[in-house]
Amino acid sequence: MSATKQALPVVELGADDLPAYCPNPNMPIWSSHPRVFLAMEHGEAKCPYCGTEYRLKPGTVVKGH
């Protein structure tokens, strides 16, 4: 029996899309899970529920508090 590995989606975010959270508004309602906010400290994060990867768009400037 062989398993086919599907590529997980990658979502690129701009500064206006922060704070990052999953599921995002473009995901279908049937595949949703509890909302989780993602720490984008290194420019990328992965959802612990569904594995969706989030990355900052190149050149995105994140302003601190």
Rosetta blueprint (number, residue, H / E / L):
1 M L
2 S L
3 A L
4 T L
5 K L
6 Q L
7 A L
8 L L
9 P L
10 V E
11 V E
12 E E
13 L E
14 G L
15 A H
16 D H
17 D H
18 L L
19 P L
20 A E
21 Y E
22 C E
23 P L
24 N L
25 P L
26 N L
27 M L
28 P L
29 I H
30 W H
31 S H
32 S L
33 H L
34 P L
35 R L
36 V E
37 F E
38 L E
39 A L
40 M L
41 E L
42 H L
43 G L
44 E E
45 A E
46 K E
47 C L
48 P L
49 Y L
50 C L
51 G L
52 T L
53 E E
54 Y E
55 R E
56 L E
57 K L
58 P L
59 G L
60 T L
61 V L
62 V L
63 K L
64 G L
65 H L
